[in-house]
């Protein structure tokens, strides 16, 4: 029953985002109470058409997913890695950007880095749209549900149960953040992308996603990021973010 409710909710979100008000600069503003985005959902690539369906149950690809599930579960015994996976599960921009602080070279906040924050906030809000259609279309069962098990992050289990597993919203956000931060500070790209990769693997470790969900989500984020490059508003804000980073790095 919950799965059906979730599909209905996603479809409502699709309709809401599809009503975004576009401006000549290529950006859009979703309903007044919603987040600002550079594009509406209808302007974003459709992952149902871009990416393959998740592996069929009992296929060889699914066998690999199962192996990776137990790999992730075994890693929960590593207290340090488990702590990172727990932290990566927190669904907030503050937590997301904070997880890249050491690799990026500075903390990102509304107060100290307003231009960088604005770029990241609007970009992530836009990229988030790309997961709505495939979540509703495939409605893939999550690994902890399939194995009738519990996830490491028990506090998010009830919220995730019945929600589509493919693609991984956390991984899309993590890889998108890495793409954005690496463009602002290309000299730290190696460290930033390594952290972005780890961020996605955290979803396998906690048991919230299959490995194939995570792998597809990195591609999904890259597809969405390519679309952002066509927005004049995005390019303008990226220039402001780079200038702010340069100034703060040399002060």
SVG drawing of the C-alpha trace seen along z (x, -y; Angstrom):
<svg xmlns="http://www.w3.org/2000/svg" viewBox="-2 -39 48 55">
<polyline fill="none" stroke="black" stroke-width="0.4" points="0.0,0.0 2.8,-2.4 4.4,-1.9 1.2,-3.0 1.0,-6.1 4.5,-6.9 3.9,-6.6 0.9,-9.0 3.1,-11.4 5.8,-11.3 3.3,-12.0 2.0,-14.9 5.6,-16.3 6.0,-15.8 2.9,-17.9 4.0,-20.5 7.5,-20.9 6.1,-20.8 4.2,-24.1 7.5,-25.9 7.6,-29.5 10.4,-29.9 12.2,-33.1 14.2,-34.3 17.5,-33.4 16.8,-29.7 16.1,-29.4 12.8,-28.7 11.2,-29.3 8.9,-26.5 5.7,-27.4 6.3,-30.3 6.8,-28.1 9.1,-25.6 12.8,-25.7 14.2,-27.8 15.6,-25.7 17.4,-26.4 15.0,-24.2 11.6,-22.6 11.2,-18.8 9.9,-18.8 13.1,-20.5 15.4,-18.0 16.4,-14.7 14.1,-11.8 16.1,-9.0 13.5,-6.4 14.5,-7.0 18.2,-7.7 19.2,-4.8 18.5,-1.0 16.1,0.6 17.5,1.9 18.7,5.6 16.0,8.2 15.5,10.3 17.6,13.5 19.8,12.1 23.6,12.2 23.6,8.5 21.3,8.9 23.6,11.6 26.3,9.0 24.0,6.6 23.4,9.2 27.1,9.8 27.6,6.1 24.8,5.9 26.6,8.4 29.9,6.6 28.3,3.4 26.7,5.1 30.1,6.6 31.7,3.1 29.3,1.9 31.6,3.6 34.2,0.9 33.1,-1.7 34.8,-4.6 33.3,-3.7 29.9,-3.1 30.0,-6.6 30.7,-8.1 27.8,-6.2 25.5,-7.3 26.6,-11.0 26.2,-10.7 22.5,-9.6 21.4,-12.9 19.2,-14.6 20.1,-18.2 22.1,-20.6 24.1,-21.6 25.1,-18.0 25.8,-17.3 28.1,-20.3 29.7,-19.8 30.8,-16.3 33.0,-17.8 34.6,-20.6 38.0,-19.0 38.3,-18.0 36.9,-21.3 39.2,-23.4 36.6,-25.4 33.2,-25.2 30.2,-26.2 27.4,-28.2 24.8,-30.8 26.7,-33.3 30.3,-32.8 30.1,-31.7 26.7,-33.1 27.5,-32.9 28.8,-29.3 25.8,-28.4 23.4,-29.9 25.0,-28.0 24.9,-24.7 21.4,-25.1 19.8,-26.0 21.8,-23.4 21.0,-20.5 17.3,-21.5 17.4,-21.3 19.3,-18.0 17.0,-16.5 14.2,-16.6 15.8,-14.0 15.1,-11.2 11.3,-11.7 10.2,-9.9 12.4,-6.8 11.6,-6.3 7.9,-6.2 8.3,-4.2 10.5,-1.4 9.5,-1.3 12.3,1.1 12.3,2.9 15.1,1.8 17.7,4.4 16.7,4.3 13.1,5.0 14.1,7.8 16.2,9.5 13.7,8.7 16.5,7.0 17.2,3.7 19.4,0.9 22.3,-0.6 20.5,-4.0 17.4,-2.7 16.1,-6.2 15.4,-6.5 14.0,-3.0 10.3,-3.7 10.6,-6.6 12.4,-4.6 10.2,-1.5 8.0,-1.3 9.9,-4.0 11.6,-3.2 15.3,-2.2 16.3,-3.2 18.0,-5.6 19.6,-6.7 18.7,-10.3 21.5,-10.5 24.1,-9.3 22.7,-11.8 23.1,-14.6 26.6,-13.5 28.0,-13.1 26.4,-16.4 28.0,-18.2 31.3,-16.7 30.9,-17.9 30.0,-21.4 32.7,-21.7 35.3,-20.3 34.4,-22.9 34.8,-25.7 38.1,-24.3 39.6,-22.1 42.9,-21.7 41.2,-19.6 39.2,-17.5 40.9,-14.2 40.0,-14.5 36.5,-15.9 35.6,-13.1 37.1,-10.4 34.8,-11.7 31.9,-11.8 32.5,-8.2 32.6,-7.2 29.3,-9.1 27.5,-6.9 29.0,-3.7 27.7,-4.7 24.2,-3.9 25.2,-0.3 26.9,0.0 23.8,-1.2 21.6,1.2 19.4,-1.4 20.4,-0.8 21.7,1.8 25.1,1.2 23.4,0.9 21.2,-1.9 24.4,-3.8 26.2,-3.2 23.3,-4.4 22.9,-7.5 26.4,-8.7 25.6,-8.6 22.2,-10.3 24.0,-13.2 26.4,-13.6 23.5,-13.7 21.7,-16.4 25.0,-18.3 25.5,-18.5 22.0,-20.0 22.9,-22.7 25.7,-23.8 23.2,-25.1 21.6,-27.5 23.0,-31.1 21.8,-31.7 23.8,-28.7 26.9,-29.8 26.6,-33.3 26.2,-32.0 29.1,-29.6 31.3,-32.6 30.3,-34.3 31.0,-31.2 34.5,-30.8 35.3,-34.5 34.1,-34.1 36.2,-31.0 39.3,-32.7 38.9,-35.7 38.4,-33.7 41.3,-31.4 43.7,-34.3 42.5,-36.5"/>
</svg>
